[in-house]
Amino acid sequence: MRLEELLSLPATVNVTTAGRALGIGRDKAYELIRKGSFPVRTLTLGRTVRVPTAELWKLLGVGERRGA
């Protein structure tokens, strides 16, 4: 995923999008979540799992590149 795509993400994203940002597939992302090993916090809302975009940015160092 390019930097421009990362910066245009909404406040939370689904697991597939988060996995794409991290360079892993959907199945691997869900496996890591089940194991409690996903590299950022996830939000479980009923049967839906969301990932805070700000935490993805921090993990990927996007804030530093933007001068934040």
N, C-alpha and C positions, 0 to 999 in steps of 0.2 A: 504494500500500500504506500502510495506517495505521500509526502508531507502535506500537500494541498488537500488530499483526501482525509487525512487524519484531522487536520484543522477544521474541516467542514462537518465533522461528525456531531450529532446531537449530544445532549448531556449524558445519556446512557445509550448503550448499543446492545444488540443481541449477542449471543455467544459466537455465532458464526462470524459476525463482523469483528468482534474482539480477536477471535482466532486469526482472522486474516491480517489484522494489524500486527499480530505477534508472529506471523509466519507459520502458523500451525493450522491443521484442518479442524473441522467441526467435531468429528469424533474424538480426536485427541483432546480438544478443549473441554468437551463434556467429561471425558475420562479424568482429566486433571481436577475438574470441579468436584466430581464424585469422591476423589481421593483427598480432597482438601489441599491440593497442591497448585491450584491455579495461581499465577503470580500476582494477581491483584484481587481486591475484594469483589465479591459478586453479591447481587441483590436478588433474593428469591421472592417473587411476588406470586403466590399461588403456584401454578405450574410453570410460570415464566421466570427465566433467569436473565437478568440484565447486568451489564458491566458499566461502571462509571467511567466515562471517557477521560475525565481529568486524571484518574489513576493510571489509565493506559498512557496518556501523555507523559506523566511523571516517570513511569517505568521506562519509556522509550526515549526520555530526555528531550522531549519536544519543547518543554518550557524553556530550557536552556538555549535551544536554537533560536527561539523567538525573542530572546532577550528578557524573558520574564523572571 
